[in-house]
Amino acid sequence: QVQLVESGGGLVQPGGSLRLSCAASGTLLGVPAMGWYRQGPGEQRELVAGINSSGRTKYDDSVMGRFTISRDDAERTLYLEMDSLKPEDTAAYYCNFWTPDDAAWGPGTQVTVSS
């Protein structure tokens, strides 16, 4: 019932910035907690940032102070502002619920940080 489509990825140099968007369509029950996940080469998918219905945020230590998650519920869009990007941030980025719905994973958007 829920479709999530990520966009905004690309190639960026270390220290650069990028803003990712996640557009939701279909049925959303209430205002669920959402998160951004990433999966780097040969790595497990991990939650890097989350935001609940009240706007409270949580970040993985690896991105703390560099990434900012936000949401626009009226537009049904989740954002991830990424600053001071590092090569280790290179990954496919996905959005999903805080408790992931396996059926809701989108295609992801690739972020590559390289000189």
Secondary structure, DSSP 8 states (H G I E B T S, - for coil): -EEEEEE--EEE-TT--EEEEEEEEE---SS--EEEEEE-TT---EEEEEE-TT--EEE-TTTTTTEEEEEETTTTEEEEEE-S--GGG-EEEEEEESS--GGG----EEEEE--
